[in-house]
Amino acid sequence: MRIAIDKQTEYARELLKELYAKQEPALDSELVNGILEADQSDETGIFEQRQRIAKLKKLLNNRTDAKSLNLSQLADNLCRKSVWLIGGDGWAYDIGYGGLDHVLASGKDVNILVLDTEVYSKTGGQTSKATPRGAIAKFSAGGKATAKKDLALLAMSYENVYVANIALGAKDVQTLRTFVEAEAHHGPSLIIAYAPCISQGVDMKNSLTQQKLAVDSGHCLLFRFDPKRLQQGENPMHLDSKEPSVPYKDYMQTETRFSMLWQSHPESAEKLLQQAQHEVTQRYHFFKQLSEMDWDEGTGVAAIKKKINEH
């Protein structure tokens, strides 16, 4: 879809230039240059471009030549269009990760929203690579022994990918800001949205409260990695989470997927809890270090990539 839209935009621009050169129909230079050179990085620019395109389509009305007809049909593609991919963690972290990685590596202007429930929800609650350590699910009845895959760090290694972690119930303003920034980014963007579900043993009427608890405990880390800041000579990492203020055990015991383990395997539960607590603390401090790194245009990218790879 992205490639098709880009090709149609390219062809529409070619037709506009050709018709302007021939003055068939008579096209105002200000209008043509405004369309071709439009800044569409924000909603204001896109709104103004839509108005210019509406004027162009009026000028093309009643034209019967092939190129005018083609441009009339393709004119809307001169306005920037969004392409969003939306899927769950089973797709993004697991069985579809190869395709996701291919899209991120393409450099195309595609936005990706991952609804991260940390389990294969739609097929009955099986373990996925997004399932956190210590959680019970199908195929990990004794609690998952390994840590959750860090999809965000993998995406950040590409440098030109906008990456963010959000939780609507914890910080709605950060969520809104993330979508605005991702949409404005000319390149791939990846938004990972923490999404509690019934497979976690959560009462969904408390979904927003549970998201806040996940953030306060450090289970879900809020941040934005914006490559646009690189062009301004600034650190691209912005940490939106505060240091965890709730013991991780307090969070785990509110969800059946964790609390069941204390009933069936109490010794394993305590061991996995200690490991998980260490991980969330370590991850917070790691991202805090990334966000506080001194930034130099010449060495900043290399330094942050080295830090990520070391982690």
N, C-alpha and C positions, 0 to 999 in steps of 0.2 A: 504493500500500500504506500509506503513512504517513497519508494523508488518510482512508482507510477505517478504520484503527485508531483514529485520533483521534475520528472520528464515533461509532464503537462505544463508545469510552470515555465520550464525552459523553452518549450515550443511557443507558448503564449507570448513570452518576451520577444522571441524572434519575429513572430507575426506583427507585434506592435511596432517594433523598430522598422520593419519592412514597409508597413502601411504608412508610417510617419514619413519615411523617406520619399514615398511616392505621393504623399498627401491625398490618399484615397482611403477614406474620406479625409477632409481637412481636419487635422488634429493639432491642438494647441501645444506648443513646446513645453509650457509650464506643466500641463497635465501629464504629458508623456514622461517628462523627466521626473515629475513627482512620483509617478507609478514605479518607474524603473529604479529610482534611488531611494525609495521609501524606507524609513527606519521603522521596522515592525517588531522591535524588541519588547514593546509593552502594549497594553490595551489601548492607550491613546493613539499610538502609531497605527495599530491595526484598524481602529475605528476610522481614522482619517483615510487610510488606504481603501477601505470599503466605500467611502464617499466618492473617491476619485474613480474607482471602478464603475460605480453606478453612472457617473457622468460619461465614461467611455462607452458603456453599453447603450446609452441613449444615442450617442453619436453613430453607433453601429446599426441602430434600428433602420429597417427598410433597405439596408445594403444587401445586394444579391450575389456579389462576387464571392468566390469560394473562400478566400483568405479572411474576408470580413466575417463571413458566417462562422468559420472555424474559431476566430478570435472571440466572437460573441459567445460561443459555447464554452470556451476555455478561460474567459476573462476572470472568473471567480478564483481561478488558481493563481492569479497574480497577488492575491491576498494570502498571507502566511496561514497554513493549515496545520493543525495538531494531529499527531498520531499517537494514540495511547494503547499500550498492551497491559492488560489486567489479568493477573493470575494468582494462584495460591503458592504457598511455600513448597508444596510437593513438586510443582512444576518448576519453580524458580531455583530451588536449592538442589533438586534431586533429578527426576527423570527428564526434565526439560532444560537442565542447566547448560548443556552443550549449545542448544539453540539460543538461550539467553546470552551466553558468552559471545556467540557469533554476532548478535545484534550490538552488544556493547563495543565490540572490537571494530565494527563497521564504521563508526564515527558518524552515522546518520542521525538526523534530528528526530529521534524516537523517544517517547516518554514511557517508562515502565513503572507500574504500580504493583507491588507484591503485597498481598493480604496475608500476613504471616501469622497463621494459627499454630505453628510449631508442631503440626501433626497432619497426617492425611485425613482430613475431616470428612470429605465427601464419600470416601470408600470405607468408612467404619472406624477410623481412628488408629491407623497404623503409624509406626515410627517413621519419621523422615529425617533427613540430614539437618533439618531445622529444629528437631526435638532437643530440648536442653538436657543436660546431665541430671540424672535422678528421676526423670519423669517416667511414669508407667504408661505404656501403650501396647497395642498389639505388636508382637515381636520383641518387646522389651518388658516382659512381665516382672522382672526383677529390678526394674529401674534402668534407664539408659546409662551405660557406663562411660560413654564418651561425650565430649563437649559439643555444643551446637556449632555448625559450620558458620564461619564469618563471611557471609556473602558481601557485606559492605566493603570490607578490606580488599577482597578480591577485585571488586569493581573499581575501587580507588586506585589500584595499581596502574590503571589505564591513563590516568592524568586528565584526560579530556572528558571524563564522565562525571556528571553531577550526581552525587550520592547523598542520601539523607535517610535518617531513621526518625519515624514519627509515632506518636501515640496521642490520638485526639483527646482522650479523657484526661491526659496529663497536662498538655499545653496546646490549646486550640489555636492560639496565635502563631505558635511555631509551625503548626500543621499548615495553616493558611499561607504563611510566608514561604514554606517549602514548596508548595504547589506553584506559587507565583514565580519563584526562582527557577524551578525545574522547567516550567513552560517557557520562560525567557531564554533559557540556555540553548544555544545553537549547537546541538550535539546530543548524544545519548544522555538520558537522565534515569536514575534508578531511585525510587522512593520505596522504602520498606516500612510498611505500616503494621504496627503491633496490633493483632486482632484476636482478642479472646473468643473462645467458642465453647459449645457444650462438651466437646471432646476433651476439654481440659478440666471438666468438672466445675464449671463456673455458671452461676445463675446469671443469665444474660441481662436481667434487669439491672445488674450491678456492673455491667461491662465497662462503663467509663471510670467507675471507682477502681475497678481491678487494673485498668491501664495505669492509673496514677500510682497505685501501689507497686506495680511492676517497675515503674520508673524510679520511685522513691527508694526501692530496695536495690537498684542497680541492675535488675534483670533486663530491663529495656533501657538502652542508652540513647538519648536524643542528641543528634548532631546534624550538621550540614557541611558537605564538602563541595565547595563551589569553585570550579576551575577558572571562572571569570575573575576571581580575586587574584589569580596568578598574573593576569595582564596588568593589574594595578600594583604589582610588586608586593602583594600581601599574602599572608598565610591562608590557604584555601579552606582550612579546617576551622569550623566554629562549633564549639561544644555548647549545647543548650541544656544539658543536665547538670544539676548540682551534685556534689558528693553524696553517695547513698546515705540516707538518714534512717532507714529501717533495716533491721537485721534480716538477712535473706531467709532465714527460717520462718519468720513471721509471714513473709509473702508465700513461701512454699506451702505452709499449712492451711492456706485459704483455698487451695485448689486440690481437688480429689486426685489428680494425676500424680501429685507429690505425696499428699498425706496418706494415701493407701499404702505407700511403701513402709511407713512406720508401723503399720499393722501387720504386714506380711513379712518384711525383712528389716526389723529395726536396726540391726547392726549395720547393714548395708546402707540404710537410710542416713544414719549419722555420718558414715564415711563419705558418702556422695555429697551430703550437705556441706561438709568441711571443704571438699574440693570445689564445689560450686561457689561457696562464699569467697574462697580465694580467687576464683576466676573472675567474678563480677568486680571485686575490688581491684584486681590487677588490670582488668579491661578499662575501668574508669580512669585509672591513673595513666594508662598508656595513651588513651585518647586525649586526656588532659595535657600530656606532654606534647602530643602532636599539635594541639591547638595553641600552645604557648611557645612553640619553636621560634627562635629568631629567624626572620625571613630575609633572604637575599636573592635577588632575581637570578643570579648566576648559579647558586648552589642549592636553593630552596627545594626544587623539585627532586633533585638527586638525594638530598638529605631525608626528605619525608618518605621517598620510596625505599631508601635503605632502612629506615626505621620500621616501615610496614613489613618489609621482607624479613627483617630480624625477628619481628613479632611472630 
